[in-house]
Amino acid sequence: MKYLNTVITGTGSYIPSRIIENSRFAKQVFFEKDQSVIDSPGEEVTRKFRDITGIYERRWITKDLNNSDIAAIAGKAAIDDAGIDPETIDQIILAHNFGDVIKGSIQTDIVPSIASRVKHLLGIQNISCTPYDITFGCPGWIQGMIQADAFIRSGLAKRCLVIGSETLSRVVDPYDRDTMIFSDGAGAVIVEGVESDEKSGILASSSASHTNEEAGYLYLGKSNSPEMDPDIRYIKMNGRKIYEYSLSQVPTAMKVALDKSGISIDEVKKVIIHQANEKMDEAIVQRFFRLYKKQIDTASVMPMNIQTLGNSSVATVPTLYDMILKDQIESHKIHKNDILIFASVGAGMNINAFVYRQ
């Protein structure tokens, strides 16, 4: 019996060269959301921030680049890694949240779509190659993978380029301490339909969405500073609510995907999870394994790069995967036939996951 598998055949990423260390924020005056000043010294704010998130530096793009530029760079790297002719790509699926935001502006630009701009930048002439965007919060790249899998299994596509790219440094409020979480980056993969005698690639997936009070946990809001223009909007979040929501909901979504795959928890080698917050991610993975009455050393199954790259939203998962495959994450390797779980949570609030056999 032959199986049609959705398999990743190439990966690529773009890590901005501009390093922003926590010390940059040590002298910054921060305000609460009610615009009252935070009395604690900047040094203390940044120290507590690192203790909670694990982040001590992040990457921001240079002023000459936009989101579509770094998405195209990551996409080109994935194409080269797969060794394919880009004219054979059926779909370019691009996950982002804010489109292109020109340096010095706060305006989101998504006309034309970022995927269309990437197709243009890659020089793809094939008119049957369909480019389109996904705005699904931080889980956007995983949702793009789920969609690519559906198109491939339906016979409507054979090869897709799936990219997650974001430049959050262009939409942060400098007077909000949450600014220190966010970063820029891009990750991409080529996925193809491959027939084989065994099941591999994407084995199963799950998605969940909660949009009652949860819909407002991440949003665009005015600056925390009373001196800033109140009509300009920046990325904002209710960190405590997101933390509680993620711990209660993400492990269940991961379990749904694993149970659908028919794979035992004992076979899971790595959990490639959205790099949102070091402590939160550790707690999610621990709770996931506890659903199977298992205890786990999270460091052995959960590779991380948030400490040096920050939270680049849709880019964190594909960037981390690319870095592991290219031996850039210490103490973590992925081998053929390894079972991986990809998972994410973000604005919406949306959650998704898929199980993958390497």
Order of alpha helices (4+ residues) and beta strands (2+ residues): beta-beta-alpha-beta-alpha-beta-alpha-beta-alpha-beta-beta-beta-beta-beta-alpha-beta-alpha-alpha-alpha-alpha-beta-beta
